Amino acid sequence: MKIGILTSGGDAPGLNAVIRGIVFTGLQVYGHEFVGFLNGWKGLVDDTTIPLTRHQIMGISKQGGTILGTSRTNPFEHGGAERVKTVLERNGIDALIAIGGEGTLAAAKRLTDAGVRIVGVPKTVDNDLSATDYTFGFDTAVQIATEAMDRLRTTGDSHGRCMIAEVMGRHVGWIALHSGMAAGAHCILIPEQKTSIEQITEWVTSAHDRGRAPLVVVAEGFALDTMTDVHSERGLDAFGRPRLGGIGEHLAPLIEERTGIETRATTLGHIQRGGTPSAYDRVLATRLGMAALRTVLEEHWGCMVALRGTEIVHVPFEDALGKLKTVPQDRYDEARVLFG
Ligand code: F6P
């Protein structure tokens, strides 16, 4: 059997471990052949490939990024299912494994409906995909954010300043919630919970009054209760997506003016997605890769692999699409107790 693999959408630590999990098992156990498409769906519509051999995958599970490259290209804007089928046929490929987030899986679903044999592997550092408990990359991002906040805290303590860490989370606050709990933040701000500046000020002042340097973590998609739309003021980027980032910088002067506490904001940005994956993410990603290969061999087309508890299962693409996995109220309330 000849199997194609692509990685698409934003990168996440663990992508290479997925590739290794698929290819290693396929070569070692079944003697299959593998082809990598470069730069996501772009490589598939442009027909740019590399052979994936044992040599290619040696030692890659600890490497960040993706050896295949990635992009946000949508195949339906470049020839659609017909073009994809032509390229797969030309390369003699029997099945495709697409590793990506919501956009990638939505395209994979449409291609499945058009008769392409695809299995998916869910990917997002934001951990916002439904139907899977955790996505690889999330644990690494949380560790990086937590370590950054530990560092911000020591400088905040030295200067008696309020420190704000802006973390990733376009639509959901999982990274903010977990890293904020781990680092002992005095205030966690997430897109799911619109909050007033008065409430934030109260939390910051209360931490300060207890002799602490206030630590605030804010997810990039957070909006104050007075903002009708967090994205509206910033407009769209060159790719038509809402421009994010900057909420930390926006909050810093508001907090400083209202509390009289000197305040600094730091945006962690893509540092959270770069570099070596955590051991947890390497193991999860490798298991997902191995399970994706099994799903192909069992011909469960139109399915993605998913983590349920400690088991890896496969579920139809539609289970993961349409509604994001947001932070539930009880998880936020639990964290809120710790604000002090
Ligand atoms: O979806 C993951 C994510 O990291 C978001 O948290 C963030 O808003 C976005 O990707 C950034 O995307 P890009 O790398 O294309 O700027």
Boltz pocket constraint, residues with backbone or C-beta under 6 A from the ligand:
constraints:
  - pocket:
      binder: B
      contacts: [[A, 10], [A, 11], [A, 124], [A, 125], [A, 126], [A, 168], [A, 169], [A, 170], [A, 220], [A, 244], [A, 273]]
      max_distance: 6.0
